[in-house]
């Protein structure tokens, strides 16, 4: 149990060894495991379970009935991330293998009923809407947006600025700055709005568009993508082409 603290509800169970900053607010009926660290400015609503080697950075807000970690998991959650109701992160036990570390970056927004499995890496400023599921070893680079009820199959990477439509089923890597939807999901074009928000120079956007047509037009041209990645002077284009050249699409 915990010492008397007006910010922590009296019904909360905190195992000995847990490290909790003095200003953390914890609502009724939460459970905090012995290897959990919660940094300053965090808020936990009610009925939350936190287990395993879990580090929650500053300013994180976790809503009711979320479950993060199990007895054998290792998880980090970046600052100012919001985790909405009934989300599960690394809470599934696997009897056949040691769970891999889960890394959640900063300023992410995970909506209700999201599930994140072992080995997932989530970059900064991503949005996972309701009932999204990331299977084992999925990697999301920064500023990825995934529509509700979508699933990302194991061992795939979603490039920076990718937008996945709702109810999509993704079975392969998705290049940066692209729009994707469907079951099975296919690339529909570039996320031009996302590019305009991120890339100040209009000429950079036009160069990305031109390269997209060359290497992801009618067919995927990985050899051309490799050549462009090695020779092109635009950093955005190089990143895009390099991803395609080494992807599993």
C-alpha positions in Angstrom: 0.0 0.0 0.0 1.0 3.7 -0.3 1.5 6.4 2.2 -1.3 8.9 2.7 -1.4 11.3 -0.3 -4.3 13.5 -1.2 -3.5 13.1 -4.9 -3.7 9.3 -4.7 -7.1 7.7 -4.0 -7.2 5.5 -0.9 -8.4 2.5 -2.9 -5.2 2.5 -5.1 -2.7 -0.5 -4.6 0.9 0.4 -5.1 3.5 -2.3 -4.7 6.7 -1.6 -2.8 9.4 -0.4 -5.2 7.2 1.7 -7.5 8.5 5.2 -8.1 5.9 7.9 -8.4 6.5 11.6 -8.5 4.9 13.7 -5.8 2.4 15.5 -8.1 1.0 12.5 -9.9 -2.8 12.1 -9.6 -4.1 8.6 -9.4 -7.9 7.8 -9.3 -9.8 5.0 -7.6 -9.0 1.3 -7.9 -5.7 1.5 -9.8 -2.9 -1.1 -9.5 0.7 0.1 -9.8 3.4 -2.7 -9.9 6.7 -2.7 -8.2 8.8 -1.9 -11.3 6.7 1.0 -12.5 8.1 4.6 -12.6 5.7 7.5 -13.2 7.3 11.0 -13.8 5.9 14.4 -12.8 2.7 15.8 -14.1 1.0 12.5 -15.0 -2.7 11.8 -14.4 -4.3 8.3 -14.0 -8.0 8.0 -14.0 -9.8 5.0 -12.4 -9.3 1.2 -12.7 -5.9 1.3 -14.5 -3.4 -1.6 -14.3 0.3 -0.9 -14.7 2.8 -3.8 -14.5 6.3 -4.9 -15.5 9.3 -2.6 -16.2 7.3 0.4 -17.2 8.6 4.0 -17.4 6.0 6.7 -17.9 7.4 10.1 -18.8 6.2 13.6 -17.8 2.7 14.8 -18.5 1.2 11.5 -19.6 -2.5 11.1 -19.1 -4.0 7.6 -18.9 -7.8 7.1 -18.9 -10.0 4.5 -17.2 -9.6 0.8 -17.7 -6.3 0.9 -19.6 -3.9 -2.0 -19.0 -0.2 -1.4 -19.7 2.4 -4.2 -19.2 2.5 -7.7 -17.8 4.9 -9.3 -15.3 7.6 -9.8 -17.9 7.2 -6.7 -20.1 9.5 -3.7 -20.7 7.7 -0.6 -21.9 8.4 3.2 -22.1 5.7 5.8 -22.7 6.9 9.2 -23.9 5.9 12.6 -22.4 2.5 14.2 -23.0 1.1 11.0 -24.5 -2.6 10.5 -24.0 -3.9 6.9 -23.6 -7.7 6.6 -23.8 -10.1 4.1 -22.2 -9.6 0.3 -22.5 -6.3 0.5 -24.3 -4.0 -2.5 -23.9 -0.2 -2.1 -24.3 1.9 -5.2 -24.0 -0.5 -6.8 -21.5 -0.7 -10.1 -23.4 1.4 -12.9 -21.9 3.4 -15.0 -24.4 4.5 -18.4 -23.0 6.7 -19.2 -26.0 9.1 -16.3 -26.1 10.4 -13.4 -24.0 8.4 -10.2 -24.7 10.3 -7.6 -26.7 10.5 -4.0 -25.5 7.7 -1.7 -26.5 8.6 2.0 -27.0 5.9 4.7 -27.2 7.2 8.1 -28.2 6.2 11.6 -27.1 3.0 13.5 -27.8 1.0 10.5 -29.1 -2.7 10.1 -28.9 -4.0 6.5 -28.5 -7.8 6.4 -28.6 -10.1 3.8 -27.0 -9.6 0.0 -27.3 -6.2 0.3 -29.0 -4.1 -2.8 -28.7 -0.3 -2.8 -29.0 1.7 -6.0 -28.9 5.2 -7.0 -28.1 8.1 -5.3 -29.8 6.2 -2.4 -31.2 7.9 1.0 -31.7 5.7 4.1 -32.0 7.4 7.4 -33.0 6.4 10.9 -31.8 3.1 12.6 -32.6 1.2 9.6 -33.9 -2.6 9.2 -33.7 -4.1 5.8 -33.3 -7.9 6.0 -33.4 -10.4 3.7 -31.9 -9.8 -0.1 -31.9 -6.5 0.0 -33.9 -4.3 -3.1 -33.4 -0.6 -3.2 -33.9 0.8 -6.7 -34.0 4.3 -7.8 -32.9 7.3 -5.8 -34.0 5.4 -3.2 -35.9 7.3 0.1 -36.3 5.5 3.4 -36.8 7.8 6.4 -37.6 6.7 9.9 -36.5 3.4 11.6 -37.4 1.6 8.4 -38.5 -2.2 8.5 -38.4 -4.2 5.2 -38.3 -8.0 5.1 -38.8 -10.3 3.2 -36.5 -10.7 -0.6 -36.6 -7.5 -1.0 -38.6 -4.9 -3.7 -38.0 -1.2 -3.6 -38.9 0.3 -7.1 -39.3 3.5 -8.2 -37.6 7.0 -7.0 -38.7 5.9 -4.1 -40.9 7.0 -0.5 -40.9 4.8 2.6 -41.4 6.9 5.5 -42.7 6.7 9.0 -41.4 3.6 11.0 -42.3 1.6 7.9 -43.4 -2.2 8.0 -43.1 -4.1 4.8 -42.9 -7.8 4.8 -43.7 -10.3 3.3 -41.3 -11.0 -0.5 -41.2 -7.8 -1.2 -43.2 -5.7 -4.3 -43.0 -2.0 -3.6 -43.6 0.2 -6.6 -44.6 3.4 -4.8 -45.8 5.6 -1.8 -45.3 4.0 1.6 -46.1 6.3 4.3 -47.5 6.5 7.8 -46.0 3.9 10.5 -46.9 1.4 8.1 -48.5 -2.3 7.5 -48.1 -3.4 3.9 -47.7 -6.7 2.1 -47.3 -8.5 -1.2 -47.9 -8.5 -4.8 -46.9 -5.9 -5.7 -48.0 -4.6 -2.2 -47.8 -3.1 -0.6 -50.9 -1.4 2.8 -51.5 -3.8 5.3 -53.0 -1.5 8.3 -53.4 0.5 10.9 -51.4 -0.6 12.5 -48.2 -0.3 16.0 -49.8 -2.0 17.8 -46.9 0.4 16.2 -44.4 3.3 17.1 -46.7 2.1 20.8 -46.8 1.9 20.9 -43.0 5.4 19.5 -42.6 7.4 20.7 -45.7 7.7 24.5 -46.1 9.3 24.5 -49.5 6.8 23.7 -52.3 9.5 22.6 -54.6 10.4 19.8 -52.2 6.8 18.6 -52.4 6.8 18.6 -56.2 10.0 16.6 -56.2 8.5 14.0 -53.9 5.4 13.8 -56.2 7.7 13.3 -59.2 9.7 10.5 -57.6 6.5 8.9 -56.2 5.2 8.5 -59.8 8.5 7.0 -61.0 9.0 4.4 -58.3 5.4 3.7 -57.1 3.5 4.2 -60.3 2.1 1.2 -62.0 4.7 -1.1 -60.4 7.2 -0.8 -57.5 10.6 -0.1 -59.0 13.1 -0.8 -56.2 16.2 -0.6 -58.4 15.3 2.9 -59.5 14.4 3.8 -55.8 17.8 2.6 -54.8 19.5 4.7 -57.4 17.5 7.8 -56.5 18.3 7.3 -52.8 22.0 7.2 -53.6 22.2 10.2 -56.0 19.3 12.6 -55.3 20.1 15.8 -53.4 16.8 16.3 -51.7 16.7 14.9 -48.2 13.0 14.2 -48.3 13.2 12.4 -51.6 16.2 10.4 -50.4 14.3 9.3 -47.3 11.3 8.3 -49.4 13.3 6.5 -52.0 15.5 4.7 -49.5 12.4 3.4 -47.7 10.9 2.0 -50.8 14.2 0.4 -51.9 14.6 -1.6 -48.7 10.9 -2.3 -48.0 8.9 -5.5 -48.3 6.3 -4.0 -50.7 
